[in-house]
Amino acid sequence: MKEYSTSTIRNIALVSHSSAGKTILTEAFLHTTGATTRMGTINEGTTVSDFDDEEIRRGISLYSSVIPIEYKDNKINFLDTPGYTDFVGEMISALSVVEGAVVVVDAVSGYEVGTEIAWNYCDKFNLPRFALINKMDRDNADFNKALATIEERSSTRLIKIQLPWGEKQDFQGVIDLLSMKAYRGEGKTPEAIPAEFQSAAEEGHMELVEAAAEGDDSLLEKYLESGELSPDEIINGLTAVVRKGDFIPVFVSAAEKEIGIFPLLDAIIKIFPSPDQQTDRMADGATGEEALKAVDSEPLAAYVWKTTADPFVGKQTYFRVFSGMVNADSRVWNINKETEERLGNIYIPRGKENMQVKVVHSGDIGVCPKLTVTATGNTLCDKGHPIKVRIPEYPNSLFQVALFPKTQADSTKINPAMT
């Protein structure tokens, strides 16, 4: 994988109720962009995201996994999160290190309990988000009905960016209201909008222009005078209102058939902020509150949001660089444990695969194996500039269990494994 600067990175969490199609969506991203030669399936246990033995056995996601997608000279780090509420901690950890979220909604089931939980946490982290109505090819899929279930529960206004080109077995693509073009299949080539959808598309386009005009006073003034905006002005205005949280764009797809993939990726790059465009993250410095800027030249602040124990590699520490950058073969200061850690090789993760790099730039997500004392929730920084990233709030445990070692030798392994 080539090196990406901060401005070309997007960190996006995929969240939803269980079985809405997040994992297969990542498979579609990987396959359509050429990262894999075929789509994996949950039934065969061949998805890149769900690689753990227990995930394969159960057929569900149990852990958050990082799936970077290279597209149009940008890198989108998708964090595929579990949908079951038992594993809500994984979703919270993922949401704490991203700049945006895609809330995936089943076109048949609509807004569900898991959708509400994910939606509320997106609100808590103040994240701009897309609503993606997926599985439009299913029997009984109903775009308008699914959209209505979201609108009933969302305090933020929704705006349609796309309309489905058919439904159920007739779903063959998306009608893009930004470009006023239709995209068949994965969405590489634009076509004229079919006559039967022209009226609905024109109505949706006007609603979109009105929403975009609210993003800037000059755009609103122009719209009131002329009644129209240029395509670039629409994008700029829409980007502004989405990032401010005034509107939530709605998209459609059928991930298993790879329908609507490229238009969605295009929108993610255009509308979601890169790490250096996001509001500065606040952290606790030596002299009080300090703003973290996603710039390579700033002091280091890397937050450990996930730790795993690989049977072959050992302990793996996943980190998000909020400020500065992380270099291979360097030393960093763990402010929480007040000790120095030596970083050997560093990697960019993709599922269970780790791709070795020399540097992880500001705003990016990396992984480092075999750190000695570092645990989830710790901050790695410069010793001369101590700073601590704030840990998100997690729900209380619903039940407690006790673990006892089988042998005396096992007793020394329990504490590191649990932390």
C-alpha atoms as one frame of an Amber mdcrd trajectory, in Angstrom:
protein
   0.000   0.000   0.000   1.343   3.418  -0.900   1.783   6.269   1.553  -1.127
   8.654   2.091  -0.966  12.154   3.542  -3.514  13.442   6.040  -5.646  15.309
   3.491  -6.214  12.115   1.453  -7.430  10.013   4.392 -11.017   9.393   5.513
 -11.853   7.438   8.677 -15.402   6.086   8.496 -17.239   3.706  10.845 -19.849
   1.309   9.468 -22.551   0.890  12.117 -25.980  -0.721  12.173 -28.274  -3.309
  13.645 -26.917  -6.818  13.198 -27.203  -8.352   9.704 -27.871  -5.074   7.888
 -24.972  -5.854   5.549 -21.890  -3.980   6.820 -19.416  -6.815   6.348 -20.601
  -7.626   2.824 -20.467  -3.907   2.053 -16.737  -3.939   2.870 -16.362  -6.963
   0.596 -18.014  -5.002  -2.212 -15.668  -2.049  -1.589 -12.622  -4.329  -1.721
 -13.713  -6.190  -4.847 -14.904  -3.245  -6.936 -11.704  -1.282  -6.222  -9.499
  -4.243  -7.144  -8.117  -5.000  -3.675  -9.496  -8.568  -3.909 -10.166 -10.826
  -6.875 -13.501 -12.138  -5.585 -16.055 -11.246  -2.929 -15.960 -13.266   0.238
 -19.156 -14.597   1.797 -20.303 -14.961   5.391 -21.613 -18.493   4.838 -18.220
 -19.656   3.571 -16.347 -17.689   6.233 -14.199 -15.984   3.612 -14.765 -12.280
   4.336 -11.738 -10.075   4.982 -13.420  -8.354   7.918 -14.689 -11.359   9.901
 -11.541 -13.486  10.137 -11.670 -14.671  13.745 -12.578 -18.357  14.201 -15.505
 -17.497  16.460 -16.831 -14.921  13.974 -16.669 -17.496  11.191 -18.427 -20.106
  13.351 -21.215 -17.750  14.436 -21.548 -15.919  11.115 -21.544 -12.479  12.775
 -19.019  -9.747  13.558 -17.688  -9.847  17.123 -14.877  -7.320  16.783 -14.237
  -4.080  14.922 -11.868  -4.518  12.002 -10.062  -1.981   9.842 -10.612  -2.215
   6.082  -8.647   0.449   4.156  -9.896   1.115   0.616  -7.733   2.874  -1.970
  -9.893   4.894  -4.349  -9.093   7.861  -6.590  -5.800   8.636  -4.808  -7.514
   8.608  -1.425  -7.548   6.046   1.350 -10.790   5.375   3.208 -10.312   3.497
   6.482 -13.607   1.679   6.999 -14.118   0.346  10.515 -16.557  -2.553  10.290
 -18.237  -2.781  13.703 -20.392  -5.491  15.320 -24.152  -4.967  15.186 -25.080
  -7.033  18.244 -25.525  -4.907  21.361 -23.438  -7.411  23.352 -20.397  -5.955
  21.597 -21.350  -2.277  21.758 -17.948  -1.482  23.296 -16.300  -2.347  19.977
 -18.563   0.123  18.199 -17.883   2.865  20.757 -14.124   2.404  20.383 -14.418
   2.630  16.608 -16.629   5.737  16.697 -14.118   7.472  18.965 -11.405   7.431
  16.269 -13.324   8.379  13.094 -14.574  11.587  11.455 -17.788  10.148  10.043
 -20.139   7.173  10.025 -22.321   5.281   7.579 -25.440   3.958   9.306 -26.530
   0.903   7.316 -30.270   0.171   7.331 -31.950  -2.962   5.981 -34.432  -2.052
   3.210 -36.916  -4.598   4.583 -36.564  -4.192   8.362 -35.937  -0.430   8.396
 -34.881   1.330  11.598 -34.224  -1.287  14.319 -33.010  -1.377  17.925 -29.360
  -1.643  16.891 -29.868   1.236  14.459 -31.115   3.417  17.308 -28.132   2.538
  19.505 -25.679   3.321  16.699 -27.538   6.520  15.814 -27.459   7.738  19.424
 -23.730   7.114  19.745 -23.137   9.006  16.498 -25.023  11.887  18.121 -22.911
  11.544  21.265 -19.676  11.780  19.272 -21.158  14.579  17.131 -20.325  12.704
  13.929 -21.588  13.614  10.459 -23.176  10.536   8.928 -24.805   8.963   5.911
 -27.896   6.757   6.067 -27.457   3.860   3.633 -30.568   1.834   2.814 -29.011
  -1.490   1.846 -30.336  -4.783   0.472 -32.637  -3.035  -1.990 -32.672  -6.254
  -4.032 -34.411  -8.275  -1.294 -37.976  -9.465  -1.545 -40.235  -6.947   0.219
 -37.583  -4.219   0.023 -39.294  -0.828   0.253 -37.208   2.347   0.018 -39.918
   4.793   1.060 -41.047   2.639   3.985 -37.483   2.149   5.253 -36.775   5.871
   4.884 -39.961   6.730   6.795 -38.851   4.582   9.766 -35.637   6.622   9.977
 -37.381   9.978   9.605 -39.793   9.105  12.420 -36.909   8.720  14.881 -34.295
  11.188  13.654 -34.192  14.689  15.071 -31.908  15.669  12.165 -33.411  16.271
   8.743 -32.731  13.644   6.085 -32.059  14.555   2.455 -32.148  12.055  -0.405
 -28.953  12.033  -2.472 -30.056   8.984  -4.443 -33.231   7.229  -5.501 -33.385
   3.492  -6.196 -33.549   2.419  -9.828 -36.259  -0.166  -9.201 -36.805  -2.311
  -6.110 -36.664  -5.981  -5.105 -35.652  -8.129  -8.089 -35.923  -5.098 -10.366
 -33.296  -3.106  -8.455 -30.545  -2.444 -10.970 -28.838   0.779  -9.918 -29.101
   4.232  -8.377 -30.365   7.591  -9.612 -27.964  10.268  -8.446 -29.716  13.531
  -7.592 -26.464  15.512  -7.545 -25.419  14.785 -11.123 -28.964  13.938 -12.321
 -27.647  10.745 -13.875 -28.500   7.083 -13.448 -25.828   4.531 -12.548 -26.391
   0.876 -13.349 -24.770  -1.863 -11.253 -21.640  -0.852  -9.355 -21.956   2.645
 -10.804 -18.986   3.238 -13.078 -20.802   4.723 -16.070 -23.490   7.440 -15.953
 -26.643   7.063 -18.041 -29.713   9.174 -18.721 -32.391   8.873 -16.052 -35.210
   6.573 -17.244 -38.383   8.467 -18.116 -40.462   6.857 -15.359 -38.096   8.258
 -12.684 -37.542  11.693 -14.222 -40.285  13.486 -12.304 -39.260  12.071  -8.900
 -35.611  12.853  -9.685 -36.360  16.479 -10.529 -38.362  16.898  -7.334 -35.564
  15.310  -5.268 -32.953  17.479  -6.995 -34.818  20.658  -6.052 -34.979  19.541
  -2.402 -31.253  18.853  -2.555 -30.468  22.292  -3.978 -32.555  23.950  -1.257
 -30.667  22.015   1.433 -27.304  22.916  -0.119 -28.267  26.597  -0.218 -28.563
  26.559   3.563 -24.869  25.730   3.856 -23.634  29.231   3.005 -25.184  32.691
   3.073 -23.852  33.550  -0.389 -25.309  30.330  -1.814 -28.645  31.040  -0.181
 -28.649  34.559  -1.624 -27.849  33.264  -5.107 -30.525  30.583  -4.874 -33.166
  33.079  -3.794 -32.243  35.343  -6.703 -31.838  32.793  -9.513 -33.501  29.632
  -8.193 -30.527  27.441  -9.104 -26.959  26.530  -8.120 -24.062  25.053 -10.115
 -23.011  21.407  -9.456 -19.907  22.571  -7.556 -21.967  24.949  -5.455 -24.409
  22.183  -4.614 -21.552  19.925  -3.453 -19.951  22.704  -1.407 -23.222  23.676
   0.223 -24.202  20.071   0.901 -20.787  19.345   2.399 -21.189  22.291   4.762
 -24.647  21.309   6.049 -23.684  17.635   6.469 -20.497  18.423   8.402 -22.414
  20.835  10.640 -24.953  18.090  11.326 -27.911  19.955   9.853 -28.722  17.232
   7.308 -28.108  13.509   6.899 -27.777  12.308   3.275 -29.586   9.127   2.248
 -28.070   6.587  -0.180 -29.171   3.198  -1.524 -27.312  -0.013  -2.373 -27.391
  -3.769  -2.728 -23.926  -4.667  -1.463 -24.146  -8.384  -2.193 -24.722  -7.587
  -5.886 -22.238  -4.668  -5.780 -24.893  -2.132  -6.796 -24.336   1.535  -5.932
 -20.761   1.119  -4.703 -18.817   3.733  -6.696 -21.320   6.603  -6.224 -21.187
   5.939  -2.473 -17.371   6.003  -2.421 -17.385   9.246  -4.428 -19.743  10.867
  -1.924 -17.646   9.722   1.044 -14.544  11.394  -0.401 -16.349  14.597  -1.373
 -18.540  15.140   1.686 -16.879  13.617   4.756 -13.981  15.595   6.263 -10.387
  14.443   6.233  -8.686  14.440   9.674  -7.166  17.886   9.091 -10.583  19.337
   8.201 -12.281  18.103  11.347 -12.703  20.160  14.508  -9.618  19.804  16.701
  -9.803  16.973  19.246  -9.360  18.174  22.819  -6.903  16.386  25.107  -5.317
  16.883  28.540  -1.825  18.372  28.398   0.710  19.200  31.091  -0.731  22.683
  31.587  -4.396  21.924  30.989  -6.692  21.387  28.018  -4.943  21.219  24.653
  -6.224  21.033  21.062  -4.797  18.264  18.881  -4.105  19.246  15.291  -3.851
  16.550  12.610  -0.495  17.772  11.306   2.661  15.665  10.973   4.882  18.383
  12.426   2.852  18.701  15.641   3.786  16.828  18.866   2.766  13.165  18.828
  -0.581  12.039  20.223  -1.544   8.478  19.240  -4.539   6.916  20.979  -4.732
   3.137  21.483  -8.324   2.189  20.711  -8.022  -1.572  20.361  -5.742  -4.409
  21.499  -5.791  -8.014  20.291  -3.878 -11.195  21.060  -2.867 -12.977  17.864
  -1.874 -16.655  18.337   1.041 -16.249  15.913   2.137 -12.621  16.247   1.185
 -12.066  19.891  -0.172  -8.801  21.270  -1.185  -6.261  18.632  -1.852  -2.619
  19.473  -4.122  -0.588  17.182  -3.661   3.173  17.341  -5.096   6.304  15.751
  -2.688   9.206  15.252  -4.496  12.395  16.269  -1.407  14.597  16.078   2.164
  14.213  14.818   3.205  10.969  13.160   4.507   7.549  14.171   7.761   6.218
  12.723   9.034   2.644  12.683  11.993   1.845  14.967  11.293   4.756  17.296
  10.646   5.336  20.981   7.473   6.870  22.387   6.189   7.746  25.851   3.149
   5.998  27.312   1.701   8.795  29.424  -0.794   6.506  31.200   1.845   4.005
  32.352   4.597   6.629  32.578   7.048   4.435  30.740   8.839   4.371  27.414
   7.838   1.943  24.661   9.985   0.941  21.720   8.167   0.644  18.408   9.714
  -1.842  16.022   7.860  -2.533  12.795   4.588  -0.688  12.245   1.797  -1.702
   9.911  -1.430  -0.659   8.218  -4.075  -3.307   9.026  -6.548  -4.808   6.560
  -8.562  -7.453   8.364  -6.021  -9.949   9.663  -3.409  -8.837   7.128  -0.798
  -6.284   8.185   1.002  -4.217   5.538   4.347  -2.918   6.733   5.052   0.825
   6.431   7.798   3.157   7.614   5.520   5.917   8.865   1.886   6.364   9.898
   0.884   9.929   9.137  -1.325  12.164  11.234  -4.955  11.112  10.993  -4.202
   7.528   9.963  -4.745   4.216  11.754  -1.908   1.755  12.328  -0.960  -1.309
  14.336   2.202  -2.267  16.201   2.951  -5.731  17.602   4.549  -6.756  20.890
   4.378  -3.555  22.920   5.275  -4.277  26.527   2.854  -2.394  28.774   0.578
  -0.394  26.447  -3.133  -1.208  26.719  -6.407   0.010  25.230  -7.157   3.579
  26.271  -3.491   4.577  26.597  -1.921   7.520  24.764   1.492   7.369  23.118
   3.213  10.749  22.934   6.558  12.561  23.057   8.194  12.409  26.486   8.987
  16.107  26.252   5.363  16.943  25.428   3.118  14.718  27.563  -0.520  14.644
  26.505  -3.420  12.312  27.206  -6.304  11.658  24.789  -9.612  11.353  26.594
 -11.163   7.906  26.791 -14.787   7.579  25.615 -17.469   6.625  28.097 -18.505
   2.969  27.988 -21.701   1.427  29.428 -21.508  -0.518  32.676 -21.210  -4.295
  32.574 -24.434  -6.279  32.708 -22.878  -9.225  34.566 -19.576 -10.213  36.146
 -17.450 -13.341  35.918 -14.283 -14.524  37.659 -11.329 -16.226  35.980  -8.946
 -18.631  37.701  -5.706 -20.004  36.213  -5.393 -23.750  35.654  -1.736 -23.729
  36.585   0.666 -21.459  38.445   2.354 -20.637  35.133  -0.953 -19.384  33.721
  -1.426 -16.909  36.575   1.241 -14.585  35.192  -0.505 -14.508  31.799  -4.016
 -13.606  32.927  -3.461  -9.958  33.788  -1.754  -8.967  30.481  -4.377 -10.896
  28.523  -7.272  -9.125  30.242  -5.787  -5.634  29.908
